[in-house]
Amino acid sequence: MHIPFALPLIDQPVIDEVMDCLTNTGWLTSGPKVRALEAEVAALTGAPALCVNSWTSGAMLMLRWFGIGPGDEVIVPAYTYSATALCAMNIGARVVMVDVGADFCIDPDAVRRAITPRTKAIIPVDLGGWPCDYDALMAVAGEPAAKALFRPAGERQEKLGRVLVLADAAHSIGASCKGRPCGQLADATVFSMHSVKNVTTGEGGAVCLHLPEPFDMAAELQFLRYFALNGQTKSAFEKNQAGGWRYDIVAQGLKVNMPDICAAIGLAQIRRYQAELLPERKAIFEQYNRAFGAFGWAILPPYDDGRRVSSAHLYPLRLRGFSEQQRDGLIQFLSERGVGANVHYIPMPMLSLFRGLGYRMADYPVSYGLYVNELSLPIYNGLTEEMVGVVVETVEQAVEQEAR
Ligand SMILES: *Cc1c(COP(=O)(O)O)cnc(C)c1O
């Protein structure tokens, strides 16, 4: 049996929605499908939403929108996918990496120690769909000591009055903390709709706003809509309406809008997400937990602590006492038997680009400890109970073989 690590959900409802875009609306770029997807994201998160063409461009958009750029510092965890850092580097800001805690999430105390007068944003990552401790992070950003150091990057940040907390929620659509959905846990939240994510548009993402008083969220969202379209006050769709040709360019924006043809794919998924697709993912996560919970060598990933609830994006199992080499051997064993596995993540300081910039792995001991014995197992809609059973059995065999 071949069990790939990840597969996007392309079933009849997805095909029907894409066909509707092609044959009925006849509109390919941002239009009715994008608006409908935004409405679904807003309904799911309880926060106003704007769709963009990737998480990375959404994060760049938000940093730029807050006036962040050269000379500014952005704090990110060392343990994440590189886009978390690259979005800041690509707008000219300097990335300050800090270590994570045992639950894979950025350590709020490490964030506190890293804040300087140059710090303009913190990008916590909800790793595998497990929300960070936003209560603690928002408290750190609002502490008198942090506020005393704070220098705003621009007018909008002056209004915020503190460091921006921008959630990397690439994995965590549908996750929550104390019953509040991800999207309302930070000042702004960016979701990814890349092909391997819980809800996909092929490539894409969505930004949700949750700004405190005195921000007018409707006005901010309207401006952000222009800002994601070259600063243009009308989309091609709006210009296509009778008499709607005249437009203005009101800001030096980016061009990161989502096409309707992509939105159609995500729309067909997100409509079923809460009632069907997310519970299916959780059932897989729980099946793994039940199976691996019986083994002393298994460290189960964070899932539900009564306060935070994961969106079960990854199943990041850890193997107690395993070395990096043994873990790699396990992945090889699985791959030879047709079971896809992965590692989330190689900490950024181990990658050439970041090593070359002077980041040192020795400064992030917790991240390193998580990395060496982490093993991500398949988890996606369409993975059957039987397939999960095969994955569990194969991992068991691999561990026995390694232990010999
Ligand atoms: C996938 C991912 C991103 C980047 O998402 P894109 O939509 O591909 O830009 C960022 N952060 C994390 C943690 C991710 O897994």
PDBQT file of the ligand as one rigid body, heavy atoms in Angstrom, charges set to zero:
ROOT
HETATM    1  C1  LIG A 501       3.224  26.812   4.412  1.00  0.00    +0.000 C 
HETATM    2  C2  LIG A 501       3.757  27.716   5.430  1.00  0.00    +0.000 A 
HETATM    3  C3  LIG A 501       4.016  29.067   5.175  1.00  0.00    +0.000 A 
HETATM    4  C4  LIG A 501       3.985  29.634   3.774  1.00  0.00    +0.000 C 
HETATM    5  O1  LIG A 501       2.796  29.531   3.159  1.00  0.00    +0.000 OA
HETATM    6  P1  LIG A 501       2.677  29.924   1.587  1.00  0.00    +0.000 P 
HETATM    7  O2  LIG A 501       1.191  30.039   1.402  1.00  0.00    +0.000 OA
HETATM    8  O3  LIG A 501       3.297  28.797   0.839  1.00  0.00    +0.000 OA
HETATM    9  O4  LIG A 501       3.371  31.211   1.386  1.00  0.00    +0.000 OA
HETATM   10  C5  LIG A 501       4.393  29.892   6.211  1.00  0.00    +0.000 A 
HETATM   11  N1  LIG A 501       4.544  29.419   7.459  1.00  0.00    +0.000 NA
HETATM   12  C6  LIG A 501       4.359  28.112   7.749  1.00  0.00    +0.000 A 
HETATM   13  C7  LIG A 501       4.545  27.652   9.158  1.00  0.00    +0.000 C 
HETATM   14  C8  LIG A 501       3.980  27.223   6.745  1.00  0.00    +0.000 A 
HETATM   15  O5  LIG A 501       3.850  25.923   7.013  1.00  0.00    +0.000 OA
ENDROOT
TORSDOF 0
